[in-house]
Amino acid sequence: MSATSTPTKLSSPLASLRVLLVDDDPFMLDLLGSMLDKLGLTRVSRASDGERGVAAIGGRHGVPDVVICDIHMPGKDGFQVMEAMAASGYKGAVVLLSGMDARTLNSAALMARFHHLNVLGVMTKPVSKAALAELLAKVRPL
């Protein structure tokens, strides 16, 4: 097996991270969950919309170290999720993702930083496992 086909595993402190995925697309939730599993992260919760995402932050699974949040969702969108996270004093990291253009993603990141959220970065769909691993390598567990 070549080095490029070997699954990437994150260092053990990062493997224990609690991650919350917030996306209205079931396929994307499954894809991200699978990528995180291949990276060695097993403490992953999923929220199928912004309302559930906000409820999950500080819910029964504990405060997530990282929230990976889609920007464009019906109902409570990613912007509203970020506002709720800021209002709750969320101190973890945030990764923003979307199928929308880079300008929209960068605007969302600016808004999140304005609200003093720790934005690790942005990702456009389709997401790559390498890009996800690169962003998660920046995380400092809570």
N, C-alpha and C positions, 0 to 999 in steps of 0.2 A: 504494500500500500504506500503510495507516495505521501509526502508530507502535506501536500495541498488537499488530499482527501481525508486526512485524519481529522476527526471532530475536534473542534477547539473547545477546551474546557477552561473556564475562568478560575483564578486562584481561589483557594478554599474560603477566605473571608467573604469573597463576593458570591460564592456558591450558596451562602446562607441568606442572601438578600431576600427580602419580601418584595415581590413585584406585583403591582396591580395593572392589568390591561383594561383599558376603557375604549371600546370600539363597538359600533352598531353592526358590523359585518361579522357574522359567525365564522366565515372562512378566515378572515384576518385574525380573529381571536385564536383559532386553531393553529394557524401558521405561526404566529408570534409565540404561542405556548410551546409549540414543537421546537422552534428555534431556541427558546430559553432552556428547554429541557436538554437539547443537544449541547448547550453551553454549560450545563451542569447546575442550572438554577431550578429548584424543585418547589419552592414556596411561591407559587404563582396563583393569584386570584384573578377572576375575570368579571367584568361588568359589561353588559350588552347595551348600555346607554349611559348618558351623562348623569341621569338621576341616580341610577344604581352605583355609578362610579363615586359620586359624592358620598353616598351612604356607606360605601365600602371603606372610605378613608377614615380610619379609626373605628371600623366595625369589628366584628367578632374575630377576624383574622389578625387584628392589630394594625398599627399604622404601617403602611408600606414604606420601604426605603426608597422605592422608585415607582412612579406612576408613568406609564406609557399611554398617552392619550391622543385619540384621533381628534382633529379639529372640527370636522364637518359631520355632525350627527343630528338627526331630527330631535325635537324636544330640547333638552338641555345640551347645548353644543360644548365643544372643547373650551371655548372662551369662558362660558359660564362655569364650567368645572374648575377652571383655573381661578376664577374669582372666588368661588366657594373654598378652594384650597387655601388661598391667601387669607380669606376671612377667618378660617379655622386655625391659622397659624401653622400650617403644614411646613415642616422643616426638611422633608426628604427631597429627592431629586425628581425632575420632570423631563420626560422625552416627549416631544410633540411629533405627531405624524399625520400625514394627509396625502390624498391623491391630488390635492389642489396644487396650484403653482407655488414656486419657491418664495415669491413675494408675500403670499398669504401666510406661509409658514414662518417666515422671518418676522412678519408683523405680529403674529401670535407669540413668538419668542420674546419680542420687545415688550409686549403687553405683560407677559408673565414676569419678566425681569423688573418691570415697573412696579409690579405687585410683590417684589422681593422673593420670588420663587427661584429656586436653584435649577435653572434650565441647563441640562447636560448638552442638549442639541436638538436638532430637528432631522426628521427622516421623511423622504417621500416614498409613497407606495409605487411599485412593490419594494418591500423592505429586504435588505440583504442581511444575512447572518453576520457577516464580517463587520458591517456598519453598526449593527446592534451591539456586537461584542466590543467594538471600539468605544462606543458611548458608555456602556456599562463599566468599562475598565476605569472610568473617571469617578465612579461612585465611592463615596465615603459612607459606610453604614452608619445608621443613627445610633 
